[in-house]
Amino acid sequence: MKIAESKLSFFFANHEVIQKVAPKILVLIHGNGAVRAGQWSIKIILNSSLEKGSQLPFIKMANDQGYGVIVTNGNQELQRMSPEDHASAVWEKLITGSCCDHVIIIAHSYGGQVTMNLARCFPGDFLHRVKAVYLADSVHYGMTGIPLLDQRLCDISLNYVTSDCDLDTLIEFEDGIKCISSGTTRHEWTSW
């Protein structure tokens, strides 16, 4: 589906999300660079498998659990629209005004910064509708600067970071967000 403000920028969402009738929504936000909608890592897709480098397993699991799914595409048209503006336009188009009261966000790398921008733009949704934020080696350059919202983000967020520790080992707290081991020391694998 296209974004009205742009002739080239688009995203993917299933029918229930587009019709604004999905009670639960999963939002997938990839990182910066060459990756596009539905991809976490081109390198992993090419050298390992589509399943491990793409968002397909997340989409299937979400659909199996009754979630509507939004797949952002923030790197598509960087000359005209930033990843932050893309995600905000998608949020405004699909989540604002919908019946959804349960949003989960999974974001890799720069997708963490995009998520913080979404929180700044839609604080009411993050205080009431967003139930969890899962970050994969996030690059988010600080929080929103809104104390109540920042506390909410700290309460509902986990950042899976690179580490040689076992998966799910508590590593530290960064900006108040719990950082736990992704079980790998390679950035591109943190979403798997």
Sequence and secondary structure as in RCSB ss.txt:
>XXXX:A:sequence
MKIAESKLSFFFANHEVIQKVAPKILVLIHGNGAVRAGQWSIKIILNSSLEKGSQLPFIKMANDQGYGVIVTNGN
QELQRMSPEDHASAVWEKLITGSCCDHVIIIAHSYGGQVTMNLARCFPGDFLHRVKAVYLADSVHYGMTGIPLLD
QRLCDISLNYVTSDCDLDTLIEFEDGIKCISSGTTRHEWTSW
>XXXX:A:secstr
 B TT SS B EE HHHHTT  SEEEEEE  SSS  TTBS HHHHHHT HHHHBSHHHHHHHHHTT EEEE  TT
TTTTT  HHHHHHHHHHHHTTTSS  EEEEEEETTHHHHHHHHHHH HHHHHHTEEEEEEES    S  S HHHH
HHHHHHEEEEE  SS TT EEEEETTEEEEE S S GGGTT 
